[in-house]
Amino acid sequence: MAVIPVALAGRSYQVMVEAGLLANVAEHCAPFLRKARVPIITDANVAQQWRGPVEASLAGAGYEPQWLVLPAGEGAKSWDGLARTIDWLLEQEVERGDHILALGGGVIGDLTGFAASILKRGCSFIQLPTSLLAQVDSSVGGKTAINTPAGKNLVGAFHQPSLVLADLDALETLPTRQLRAGYAEVLKYGVLGDRAFFEWCEEHGTGVIAGDRVLRQQAVSRSVAAKARIVAEDERETTGARALLNLGHTFGHALEAETGFSDRLLHGEAVALGMILAARYSARLGLLSPADAARVAGAVRSAGLETEISALGMDADGHSLARHMLHDKKMDAGTLPFILLRSIGAAFLDRTVALDDVAAFLDEELRS
């Protein structure tokens, strides 16, 4: 088992990475469970695969699992989904010292974490991420949120979990599309700050997606360790270090908004396209070599992900996409910082980018 600490003053926790964690969830969660009744939030797809093993483990240890099964998809991460979740937790008489289990991908983790952060002014929760994207990114670091009509993740809170169990067995049940989308977040860690890891991804990315267990453990563990280091340095994005984790997200969130936060474009797919756009825009500005920009796109393409936004078939132009960015939660004093690249492994925060120029760039990309 790989055990990665997330070192935060007074709120440190561990991320465990291994196969078989969900089948033994009671053993790992027992130190945090005060009562027999254990509230668990999941979605319909995950419940089909993992409700049985989780229920068996908890019931076998004398616990009484209580389930809220939400519809699968980004739509659950909404005001309605939050209200339903909060009402259910209150019906379960969850107390501030209790732990809520979040069993699922990024949507369930984000929603459950945010609900926990506001229920009775703050309850505890445990992340049980079942997607690759959630295991390497959204389950670690304490960012929780819901979407609104104005944009993605605009209502949320920093609320750290008490434990994260990243079960590699869960990846065996994912559709290939979900695996590829999650892999984009793995690749991101190399692009933004670790050229050697990027090169590892170039060599081994197809094996990670194909199911090599050794490679998957390395990919998840190295990604979590990279995020843990950044979160420990800058938990709430106050120094700028953590902002680098948003590489590809400003462009990506605009694409998600334009496609309706739907299965038409998964979050990881949007991040992959966003990284390519960030690289190409950096090259346009003369910051990054065209060869490195092409290399980023090549690594994304090798994972079986789309590399051109023109393929999305959006009825949009550069200005309409840029307008979505005006609702980005990172807006500060009327300016939007962009994460750009000087080289692969050397991302930086640029606060001087003009959205009109971004719009012109996006028009060019839409015509390509």
Buried (B, 14 or more C-beta within 10 A) or exposed (E): EBEBEBEBEEEEBBBBBBBEBBBBBBEBBEEBBEBEBBBBBBBBBBBEBBBEBBBBBBEEBEBEBBBBBBEBBBBBBBEEBBEBBBEBBEEBEBEEEBBBBBBBBBBBBBBBBBBBBBBEEEBBBBBBBBBBBBBBBBBBBBBBBBBBEEBBBBBBBBBBBBBBBBBBBBBEBBEEBBBBBBBBBBBBBBBBBBBEBBBBBBEBBBBBBEEBBEBBBBBBBBBBBBBBBBBBEBBEBEEBBBBBBBBBBBBBBBBBBBBEBEEBBBBBBBBBBBBBBBBBBBBBBEBBBEEBBBBBBEBBBBBBBBBEBEEBEBEBEBBBBBBBBEBBBBEEEEEBBBBBBEEBBBBBBBEEBEBEBBBBBBBEBBEE
